[in-house]
């Protein structure tokens, strides 16, 4: 197997750089990333089958959180009314969720990133993108309490993608942040409506209008061996189980023939949103390091998972998605 990286172009209506990075295993599987729109890995094809869902208007509308593998930083999901106070200063963010009532999904997901590394060897191909507050979002510096730099490396391996994050604090004061991913996994390769959904968690956050109240409730909607046709969900879970390999098990999809997609994450991704979009072509297992509206609820002494990174410090974490096929039992 010969892994490689190549560059191609995709026409778009956003006046963005059309260059995409294609990671290829030489055997018919590839991962495609568009740096100019949030460094989104919008396509993962394995042996000719599309695993990630991409909205038909991905290259034509500024709506990157509806396709592929969006990166949500420095906060995932919503901040209530786009407003918070930190260290004595009040911040007002643009109200850019679908209801124009809250700020949503951070600053990095809609902006261009810079590619700083790429390569391949006999077992993988990779590309690294970087997004710095001062360089890539200078107009948003006053919208967040602290400077930041984030690097994401996508690695294509055999039947697997791995997403590695490095966050640095180049500023002079502690940096509050959260990181989340919003991947869309197509259900068609796993049986469509008959795909089997597996996910479990210890508790879930009570939500009102998609925002947590700060109250934890028993996890009464854990999905174990449920058919996708019966799963309609947009919930925020916590206490995602840790396996014997010190890995969070963030959900799985399985076909009747034993083909499985498994989402795994490092310990810091303790929160999980599970979402079934209205078009019903995909399911989202969304690993988060903190809950929705964490920067507000943190100041109410609620354990939200919000990260606080000291000046000069570096934080690392990873998420990976693995395709498995269980062996067929002997007759």
N, C-alpha and C positions, 0 to 999 in steps of 0.2 A: 504494500500500500504506500503510495507516494503523496504526502500532504503538500499543499502549496497555497500561496496567497497570490491573488491577482486583483487588478483594478479594472472596473468596468464603469459605464455611465448609464444612468437612468433619467429619462426626461422627466421634468417636474414643472408644476405651475407656480412654484413658490419662489422662483428666482434664486434658488440655492445651488451651491456647488453640486453637480450631478454625479460626482464620483462615489461609487460604492466599493467597499472591500469585500471580496469573495474568498472565503476560506473553503478549500476543496480537499477531499480525502483521496481523489483520484479514482474512486470507485462508485461515483454517482451520488455522493452526498455532499452537501455544502451548507454554509452559513453565510448570509449576506447582511452587511451592516452599512447603514447610511450615517456617516458622521455629521452631515450638515443638518440633520434633524434629530438631535438628542442622542446621537451615537446608538441608535436603535437597531438591534438585530431583528430586522423585520421578516426574515425568511430563514427557515431551517428545513431543508429537504433531505430526507434519508431514503436512499435507494429509489428516488423518484417520487416519494410520497411527501406531501407538505404537512409538517407537524405544527407549525405556527400559523395562526390566522392573521391575515393582512386585509384591512379594509380596502375595498376597491379604489377609494379616493386617497390612499396613503400619500402618494406623490403629488397630490393636487390640493389638499386642504391641510391647514395647520392644526391637525388633530392627532398628534402622534400617540396619545394614550389609548387609542382604539385599535392598535395593531402591534404585533410582534412582541418585543421585550423592552418596554419603556423603563427608563431609569428615573426614579423619583428622588430628587435631592435638591436642597438640604432638608426638605420635609416631604413625607409621603402623605397622600390624601389631603384632607381639608384642614384649614385653620379657620375657626369660627369667625365669620364676618371679616376675615382677612386681618384681624387686629389682635395684637398682644403687647404686653409690656414686659421688658427685660432690662434688668439692672437700671431701673429708673427711667428708661426711655420707652415711649410708645411708638409702635410700628404699625403702619397701615399698608397692607399689600393689595394689589389689584384683585378685584372680585371676579375670578375667571372660571368658576365652576359652571356647570350647565344652567344653574338657576341664577347666576350672577349674584350669589349671596355670600360666597366664601372664596378664599384663595385655595388653590388646589395644585398639588403635585410638584411644588418647588419651581426652581428657575432653570434647571439644566435640561429638562425633557423637551423643550421646544426650540432650543438654541443650538447653533453649530458647536461641535467639539473639534479638537485638533488631534490628529493621529500622530503619536510620538514613537511607536514601535510596531514592528510586524515581523513575522518569521514563521518558519516551519522546520520540522525534522521528521524522523521516521514514524513518530507516534501522534503528531498533532500539528495544527496550524493555529496561529494566534495573531491578534491585533490589539493594540492598546491605545485608548483615547484618553485625553485629558481635558478637564474643564476647571478653570480657575476663576474665582470671583473677580479679581482685579483686572484680569485680561479678557475674559469672555463674557462677563456680565457686569461691566463697570457701572451701567445705569441702575443696577439693582443693589449696589454696595450699601446704600442707606436703608435697604429693606430688610437687612438681616444683621443680627448682633455678632459680627465677627467675619473675618476673611476665611476662605476655605479653598482647598484644592482637592479634586477627586480624580483618580485614575481608575479606569475600568479596563480589564483585559478579558476579551472573549477567547476561549480556547475550544476549537473543534477537535474532538477525539473520536474514536470509533464508537458510534451510537451514543454520543454524549456531547453536551456543551457545558462548559464550566465558566462561570462569571466571577472574576476576582476583583474586589474593590480595595483601594487604598485611599484613605482620607487623611489629609494633612492640615494642620492649623499653622499657617504662616504669620498669623497676627500676634498681637501682644496681649490678648485676653482670652479666657476660655470660650470655646466655640460650641454652642448647642447645635445638634443636628440629628436628623434621622435619615435613613436610607431605606428605600423600598423598591421592589420590582413589580411590574404589572403584566406578566406574560399571558398571552392568549394561546391556549393549546386547543387545536382543532379536535373535535370528537369523532369526526368521520373515520379516521384511521383505526379507531377503536370500537367501531360499531354504531356510531351516531347516537340516536336515542337509547340504544340498548347497551351503550358503553357502561361499564361498572365503575362507579366513583367511590373512592376510599379516602377518608380523611378523619382525623380525630384530634381532639384538644381537651385540655382540662377544664377550661372555662371560656366564657365569651363576655364581651363588653356590651352592656345595654346601650342601644343606639336610638337616637331620636333625630330624624331627618339626616341620617348617615353620620351623625356626630355622636361620639360617646359621651354619656352623662358622667362618667367616672365610676360607675357602679359595675361590679362584676357579678354575673349571674351564672347558675349552673349551665353547663354546655348541653342544651337540649336539642341541638340540631347537628350533632356529629353524624357524618355520613359514612356508613360502613356497608359496602356492597349494595349500594343503591343504584338503580338505573338512572342514567342522565335524564331520561324523560320525566322522572319524578323529582328532580333536583332544581329548585328555583331559589337562589340564595344570593345575598349580598350582606354578609355578616363578618364581624371582626372577632377572631378567636385569640386566645392566649394559652400559655402552658402547652405549647406544641411539644409532643413527646420527643425525647432524646433516645436514640438507639444505642446499642452496645458499642457502636463505632463513634460515639460522641457527636452524632449528627442529628439535626432536627429533621423529622419526617413530615414534610409539608403537604403531602397529598399524592394521590396516584389515580391513573385512569387505566382500565384494563378491558380488553376485548374477551369475548367468550373463547377465543382461540388461544388465549394466554399471552397476547402481546400487551406489555405494560409500559407506561410512562410514569416515572417516579421523580418527584421534586424533593431535593434535599438541600439543607442549608447549615451553615455554621451556627453555633449556640446563640450568637447575638441576635439572630433573626427569630426572636421568641414570639412575635405576633404574626398573625396570618389572616388575610382577607380571602374569602372564597366568594367568587362572583360569577354568576351566569349572565352574560350580556343578552339583551333583548333579541338579538338575531339568532340565538340558540345554535350557533355554529361552533362555539368554543366554551371552554371553562377556564377561569383564571384562578390559579393558586398563587397568591401574592405574598411573598415573605417580606415582612417589615421588621426593622429594628425597634420601632416605637409605634405607639398607637396613633390614630388620627387625633389631630389637635393636641399633640403631646406638649407643645411649648406653652400652652395655656394651662392644661391640667397638671403639668409638672409643678407649677407654682401653687397648686392647691395641695401639695404634698401627697400626690397620687403617684404611684410607681408606674410611670408611663413607658419606661425604656429609653427615654431621651438620652442621647449620648452627650457628654461634656468632655471636650478634648482640650487639654491644656496647651498653651502656646508652645510650638515646636514639636508637639507629639504627633504620632502617626497611628492610625487605626486600620486594621486589616479584617476582611471577612470574605466569604465566598458563598455562592449558590451554584448548584449543578442540577442538570436535568438529564436523566438516564433513560434510554430505551432498552427494555428487556423483553425477551421472549422465553417464557417458562418452557422447560423441556416437555415434550409429549410423553405421557406415561407409556411404558411398554405394554404391548397387548398381552 
